[in-house]
Amino acid sequence: NVEVTTDPWFLLNCGITEGRNTFAHSELRGIGLPGWIDVTSFCHQHFNKQCFRKNCPWAHTTEQETSAVNKEFDGNVHGRGKSFYSRVAKALMTADDVLMPRGFGCVFIKRPEMAEYVRLTALLAQKLADEKFSFVSIMDLLVSTCEAAYRYPDTAAVAIVKKVLRDQRQQDLDRLSARVTWSVAFSREHNLLESVVDKPRPQATPKSSVQRPSNLRATAPAFQPGRAWSSGHRASDSQPTPQILTRPEVSKWIGGNAAEQLYWGGA
């Protein structure tokens, strides 16, 4: 069993928190599950330059990152819980557009091997998309690419993934997003990739309708095949009198000897 230390829904920030969580630390909203794991994995003693262990099991920030955290805490980095981690994330965060759902989340601990994997997966997806491979043939790869970006949102890889997603047709993007959203957020009611791509949906073209010419009377009777309208009007009628059209008289020559009927007056 995995011990649950916090309600994770606010980390995804994709609408699922509505009605469930009134979490106040906005700096943690949207950092993603990997971002939360990173921000809770730092060595607190290292922040105060007091860690002297040779093989410390906790992650150590760079000198620049340590200075940023110390500046946020005024040189006294102590604490636990969401309030503490919220201030650490605020000090280490470099851009707001990485937060979910607009972005893929945050990463605070550098892992070169994971970054390499995410970039290679993204580059492969871009290559196949540029070669005009069908969406169906590369859908599984696109799902893996998006999942990898959410697992380790490397900046270079995320830029490639966003470009590939923007080139997809809207219906294909919706299909892809349904699988990715279920994998990342366990939800079938939201659309994570739509927020990431952030492109307007195509508007439905209204169906053209035949307009009645303005010079026709609204009260004119409906047309009926086999009828024609006479030009005359009766004094008591406001509508023209219909006149039945008769078929032309059948030629009396049809079915007989035309020469005999013409010259000898045959019946």
C-alpha positions in Angstrom: 0.0 0.0 0.0 1.1 3.5 -0.8 0.7 6.0 2.0 -1.2 9.1 0.8 0.4 12.2 2.2 -1.7 14.8 0.5 -4.7 15.3 -1.8 -3.0 15.4 -5.2 -5.8 16.9 -7.3 -4.8 20.5 -6.8 -1.4 19.6 -8.4 -3.1 18.8 -11.7 -5.2 22.0 -11.7 -7.4 20.8 -14.6 -10.8 21.5 -13.2 -11.1 18.4 -11.0 -10.5 20.4 -7.9 -13.8 22.3 -8.3 -16.1 21.5 -5.3 -13.5 19.3 -3.7 -10.6 21.4 -2.6 -10.1 25.0 -1.5 -6.4 24.8 -1.3 -4.9 28.2 -0.8 -1.2 27.8 -1.8 -1.5 28.9 -5.4 2.2 28.3 -6.2 1.6 24.6 -6.0 -1.4 24.5 -8.3 -0.5 22.9 -11.6 3.0 21.9 -10.8 2.1 18.3 -11.6 2.8 15.2 -9.6 6.5 15.1 -10.7 6.9 18.7 -9.5 5.4 17.8 -6.1 7.8 14.8 -5.8 10.8 17.0 -6.7 9.9 19.9 -4.3 9.5 17.5 -1.4 12.7 15.6 -2.2 15.2 18.4 -1.4 17.6 18.3 1.5 16.5 21.0 4.0 19.9 21.1 5.6 21.5 21.9 2.3 19.4 25.0 2.0 21.1 26.3 5.1 24.5 24.9 4.0 24.6 22.5 6.9 24.5 19.1 5.1 27.9 17.4 5.5 26.8 13.8 4.5 28.9 12.3 1.8 26.0 10.2 0.4 22.9 12.3 1.2 19.7 10.5 0.1 18.0 13.9 -0.6 18.5 16.1 -3.6 20.7 19.1 -3.4 19.9 22.3 -5.3 22.5 24.2 -7.3 24.2 27.3 -5.8 21.9 29.6 -7.8 18.8 27.7 -6.7 20.0 27.7 -3.0 20.4 31.5 -3.1 16.9 31.9 -4.6 15.4 29.8 -1.8 17.3 31.6 0.9 16.1 34.9 -0.5 12.5 33.7 -0.3 13.0 32.6 3.4 15.2 35.6 4.4 18.2 33.3 5.0 16.3 31.0 7.5 15.0 28.0 5.5 13.0 25.9 8.0 9.6 24.3 7.9 7.4 21.5 6.7 4.1 21.0 4.9 2.4 22.7 2.0 3.2 26.2 3.1 6.9 25.5 3.2 6.9 23.6 -0.1 4.8 26.3 -1.7 7.5 28.9 -0.9 10.3 26.6 -2.2 8.4 26.1 -5.5 7.8 29.8 -5.8 11.5 30.5 -5.4 12.5 27.8 -8.0 9.9 28.5 -10.6 11.1 30.4 -13.6 7.9 30.7 -15.7 4.2 30.5 -15.2 3.3 29.0 -18.6 4.7 25.6 -17.5 1.9 25.1 -15.0 -0.9 22.7 -15.8 -3.3 22.8 -17.6 -1.6 25.3 -20.0 1.7 23.5 -19.6 2.9 20.0 -18.7 3.9 20.8 -15.1 7.2 21.6 -13.5 10.5 19.8 -12.9 12.9 21.0 -10.2 15.5 18.3 -10.1 17.7 17.8 -13.2 17.7 14.2 -14.5 19.7 14.1 -17.8 18.8 10.5 -18.6 15.1 11.3 -18.4 15.4 14.5 -20.3 17.2 12.6 -23.1 14.4 10.0 -23.3 11.7 12.6 -23.5 13.5 14.5 -26.2 14.2 11.5 -28.3 10.5 10.4 -28.1 9.4 13.9 -29.0 11.8 14.1 -31.9 10.7 10.7 -33.3 7.0 11.8 -33.1 7.9 15.1 -34.9 9.8 13.2 -37.6 7.0 10.8 -38.4 4.4 13.6 -38.3 6.5 15.6 -40.8 6.7 12.5 -43.0 2.9 12.6 -43.2 2.4 9.3 -41.4 -1.3 8.8 -40.7 -2.6 9.7 -37.2 -3.8 6.1 -36.6 -0.3 4.7 -37.3 1.5 7.0 -34.8 -1.3 7.5 -32.2 0.3 5.1 -29.7 3.6 7.0 -30.1 1.9 10.3 -29.6 0.3 9.0 -26.4 3.7 7.9 -25.1 5.2 11.2 -26.1 2.6 13.2 -24.1 2.8 10.9 -21.1 6.6 11.3 -21.1 6.3 15.0 -21.2 4.0 15.0 -18.2 6.3 12.6 -16.4 9.4 14.8 -17.0 8.5 18.1 -18.6 11.8 19.0 -20.1 11.6 22.5 -21.6 13.1 21.5 -25.0 11.0 18.4 -25.3 7.8 20.2 -24.4 8.4 22.8 -27.2 8.6 20.0 -29.7 5.5 18.2 -28.3 3.4 21.4 -28.5 4.4 21.9 -32.1 3.4 18.3 -33.0 0.1 18.7 -31.3 -0.8 21.9 -33.0 -0.3 20.2 -36.4 -3.0 17.6 -35.6 -6.6 17.9 -36.8 -9.1 18.8 -34.1 -10.9 15.4 -34.2 -7.5 13.6 -33.9 -6.4 15.9 -31.1 -9.6 15.1 -29.2 -9.1 11.4 -29.5 -5.5 11.7 -28.4 -6.4 13.9 -25.5 -9.1 11.5 -24.2 -6.4 8.8 -23.8 -3.8 11.1 -22.3 -6.2 12.8 -19.9 -7.3 9.4 -18.6 -3.7 8.3 -18.2 -2.5 11.5 -16.4 -5.6 12.7 -14.5 -7.9 9.6 -14.5 -10.7 11.7 -15.9 -13.0 11.4 -18.9 -14.6 14.8 -18.4 -11.7 17.1 -19.2 -9.4 17.8 -22.1 -5.8 18.4 -21.0 -4.3 18.8 -24.5 -6.8 21.3 -25.6 -5.5 23.7 -22.9 -1.9 22.9 -23.9 -2.4 23.6 -27.6 -4.7 26.5 -27.0 -5.9 26.9 -30.6 -9.5 27.9 -31.5 -11.8 25.2 -32.6 -13.1 25.5 -36.2 -16.5 27.1 -36.4 -19.3 25.0 -38.0 -20.3 26.4 -41.4 -24.0 27.4 -41.4 -26.1 25.6 -43.9 -27.2 27.8 -46.8 -30.9 28.3 -47.3 -32.8 29.3 -50.4 -34.2 32.8 -49.9 -37.5 33.8 -51.4 -37.1 36.7 -53.8 -38.3 39.9 -52.3 -40.5 40.7 -55.4 -42.7 37.6 -55.0 -46.0 37.9 -53.1 -46.1 36.2 -49.8 -49.6 35.1 -50.5 -49.0 33.6 -53.9 -50.4 30.1 -54.2 -48.0 27.1 -54.3 -46.9 25.8 -57.6 -48.6 22.6 -58.8 -47.3 20.5 -61.7 -49.6 20.4 -64.7 -51.2 23.8 -64.0 -50.5 27.2 -65.4 -51.8 30.6 -64.3 -54.0 32.6 -66.7 -53.3 36.2 -67.1 -56.9 37.2 -66.4 -58.5 37.8 -63.0 -62.1 37.7 -62.0 -63.4 40.8 -60.3 -64.3 39.0 -57.1 -61.0 37.0 -56.8 -57.7 38.3 -55.6 -55.9 35.3 -56.9 -55.4 34.3 -60.6 -57.6 31.5 -61.9 -55.7 28.3 -62.5 -55.9 26.8 -66.0 -55.5 23.1 -66.7 -52.8 22.3 -69.3 -53.8 19.6 -71.7 -51.4 17.5 -73.6 -51.0 18.3 -77.4 -53.3 16.3 -79.8 -51.6 13.1 -80.8 -50.6 13.2 -84.5 -53.1 11.2 -86.5 -50.2 9.9 -88.6 -48.7 8.0 -85.8 -49.3 4.3 -86.1 -50.4 4.5 -89.8 -49.3 5.1 -93.3 -48.5 8.8 -93.5 -48.3 9.0 -97.3 -51.6 7.3 -97.8 -53.4 9.5 -95.3 -51.8 12.6 -96.8 -52.5 12.0 -100.5 -55.6 9.8 -100.5 -57.3 11.0 -97.5 -57.1 7.8 -95.6 -58.8 7.7 -92.3 
